[in-house]
């Protein structure tokens, strides 16, 4: 019998699975059509009916088993409570005794630890006498050493650690003696150093006083030199100021003379330009008059119908010569103007 056929009540449904798999396992329903959709729904309802029936059967079959399980658990719980009622008083007695033994053991351990700690503290107290007076005056170390010499260790105080206590006391006495000797040497050396330092301090004080005296004298000398230097600086500043003022006055005088020369040169140029302009205007008037006379003579000559013009005396020859002479005069006047302008510029430069 296989695992799937052990539940007899499921035999009918298990047999129906082969039929359903054969009937619908490889069927593709045409659910796009009404007929195909109805066939698919009918197949689903048939399979679902078996599944719902199986679930109902499972609940019916399991109900007695669940009730028996509940009864088993309740009975086991009742029996356990009765057993615990017998067991727990016995367990409590055992635990109380075990706790008492543990506490007694812990108390003994604490007492032993306290005893050992007390002995160790007494040994440490002997050894710490050296550290307590370290770097103290020799009188303090000597008093501690005398106390250590008279100190006796009691066997009941150190018990099995008596050898350690005796060794610690011997070491402490030797260490205190060594510390006393070293401290006495140190104090003697410090006294010698103090004398040297005091002598050196007195010497340095005398040197400082001498240095302060010399510094005061040097400061007075420097102050006097500074005063004299300031007076010389002020005198030099006054001289330089006077020199600057003199130079400024000379510069202003030169500038005024230059400006005066430039004004005079401008006036001379203006007068010369006016004279030359008047002469040019006069010459231009004369030239215009001569041109008018020449045109009049030419008109008369045309009217007279002279056959040979070259044989007739030129009545305007004198006028032409005068015009030419006036042109040379104009050029000479221009040259004179340029020479006067250059002479004015040269004079202005000399003044500057």
Secondary structure, 3 states (H helix, E strand, C coil): CCHHHCCHHHHHHHHHHHHHHHHHCCCCCCCCCHHHHHHHHHHHHHHHHHHHHHHHHHHHHHHHHHHHHHHHHHHHHHHHHHHHHHHHHHHHHHHHHHHHHHHHHHHHHHHHHHHHHHHHHHHHHHHHHHHHCCCCCHHHHHHHHHHHHHCCCCHHHHHHHHHHHHHHHHHHHHHHHHHHHHHHHHHHHHHHHHHHHHHHHHHHHHHHHHHHHHHHHHHHHHHHHHHHHHHHHHHHHHHHHHHHHHHHHHHHHHHHHHHHHHHHHHHHHHHHHHHHHHHHHHHHHHHHHHHHHHHHHHHHHHHHCCCCHHHCCCCCHHHHHHHHHHHHHHHHHHHHHHHHHHHHHHHHHHHC
